[in-house]
Amino acid sequence: MLAFPAAIKIYVAVQPVDMRKQFNGLWAAAQETLGEDPKHGAVFAFINKERTRLKLLYWDGTGVWVLAKRLEQGRFSWPVPSDDRAKLALAPEALALLVGGIELKHGSLKPWYER
């Protein structure tokens, strides 16, 4: 189980990305697609088109972390925003639910999930 401090920002890319991307590719996606600077200490979550692979990008102040998870069966339930946003800002607890397989119905998050 992943756990992040309550004060950390979590940005979820709602559009899938190519999972062949590594450090530099995900860094560029965070900057260009999500419009955020990864050096500000946020966690960025990316999913593939099939929703079977997940990657997290995190700058800890000394270097970049890329964490990856591949599901052996099933799919991640991934939020879809109701407008044209490229990202959702979530609470760390909401990311833990997504990674843990809990379905957040059609991106309609309870107010306390989304920041």
C-alpha positions as CSV (number, residue, x, y, z in Angstrom):
1,M,0.0,0.0,0.0
2,L,1.3,3.4,-1.0
3,A,0.9,6.2,1.5
4,F,1.8,9.9,0.9
5,P,1.6,12.8,3.4
6,A,-1.7,14.6,3.5
7,A,0.0,17.8,2.4
8,I,1.4,16.4,-0.9
9,K,-0.3,17.3,-4.1
10,I,-1.5,14.5,-6.3
11,Y,-2.2,15.1,-10.0
12,V,-3.9,12.4,-12.1
13,A,-3.6,12.6,-15.9
14,V,-7.0,11.7,-17.2
15,Q,-5.8,10.9,-20.7
16,P,-3.7,7.8,-21.2
17,V,0.0,8.0,-22.0
18,D,2.4,5.7,-23.7
19,M,3.8,3.5,-21.0
20,R,7.2,3.2,-22.8
21,K,7.9,6.7,-21.4
22,Q,10.4,6.7,-18.6
23,F,11.8,9.5,-16.5
24,N,12.2,12.2,-19.2
25,G,9.0,11.3,-21.1
26,L,6.9,11.4,-18.0
27,W,8.6,14.6,-16.8
28,A,7.7,16.2,-20.2
29,A,4.1,14.9,-19.9
30,A,3.8,16.5,-16.5
31,Q,5.1,19.8,-17.8
32,E,3.5,20.0,-21.2
33,T,0.2,18.0,-20.9
34,L,-0.6,18.8,-17.2
35,G,1.0,22.2,-17.0
36,E,2.8,21.5,-13.8
37,D,6.4,21.7,-12.7
38,P,7.5,18.3,-11.3
39,K,10.1,20.0,-9.1
40,H,7.4,21.5,-6.9
41,G,7.1,18.1,-5.1
42,A,3.8,16.7,-6.4
43,V,3.1,13.1,-7.4
44,F,1.9,12.6,-11.0
45,A,-0.2,9.5,-11.9
46,F,-0.4,8.2,-15.5
47,I,-2.3,5.3,-17.0
48,N,-2.1,3.4,-20.3
49,K,-5.0,3.2,-22.8
50,E,-6.0,-0.3,-21.6
51,R,-5.9,0.9,-18.0
52,T,-3.8,-2.1,-17.0
53,R,-0.5,-0.2,-16.2
54,L,0.1,2.8,-13.9
55,K,3.1,4.9,-13.4
56,L,3.8,7.5,-10.7
57,L,6.3,10.3,-11.1
58,Y,7.7,12.0,-8.0
59,W,10.6,14.5,-7.4
60,D,11.9,14.1,-3.8
61,G,14.3,17.0,-3.9
62,T,17.4,14.9,-4.9
63,G,16.1,12.9,-7.8
64,V,13.1,11.5,-9.7
65,W,11.2,8.5,-8.7
66,V,9.1,6.4,-11.2
67,L,6.9,3.8,-9.6
68,A,5.1,1.3,-11.9
69,K,2.3,-1.2,-11.4
70,R,1.1,-3.7,-13.9
71,L,-2.2,-5.5,-13.2
72,E,-2.1,-9.2,-13.9
73,Q,-5.9,-9.2,-14.3
74,G,-8.6,-6.6,-14.4
75,R,-8.3,-2.8,-15.1
76,F,-7.8,0.3,-13.0
77,S,-10.9,2.4,-12.5
78,W,-9.8,5.8,-13.8
79,P,-11.6,9.1,-13.3
80,V,-13.0,11.0,-16.3
81,P,-13.6,14.7,-15.7
82,S,-16.8,16.3,-16.6
83,D,-15.1,19.2,-18.4
84,D,-12.0,19.5,-20.7
85,R,-9.4,19.3,-17.9
86,A,-6.3,17.3,-18.6
87,K,-5.8,16.5,-14.9
88,L,-7.5,16.0,-11.6
89,A,-6.0,17.1,-8.3
90,L,-6.8,14.4,-5.7
91,A,-6.2,13.8,-2.1
92,P,-3.6,11.1,-1.3
93,E,-6.4,8.9,0.0
94,A,-8.2,9.0,-3.3
95,L,-5.0,7.9,-5.1
96,A,-4.7,5.0,-2.7
97,L,-8.3,4.0,-3.6
98,L,-7.6,4.1,-7.3
99,V,-4.4,2.1,-7.0
100,G,-6.2,-0.3,-4.6
101,G,-8.9,-1.1,-7.2
102,I,-11.7,0.9,-5.7
103,E,-14.0,2.3,-8.3
104,L,-14.7,6.0,-8.3
105,K,-17.8,6.1,-10.5
106,H,-17.4,8.0,-13.7
107,G,-15.2,10.7,-12.2
108,S,-18.0,12.0,-10.0
109,L,-15.9,12.2,-6.9
110,K,-17.2,13.2,-3.5
111,P,-16.1,16.7,-2.6
112,W,-13.6,15.5,-0.1
113,Y,-11.7,13.3,-2.7
114,E,-10.9,16.1,-5.1
115,R,-8.7,19.0,-4.1
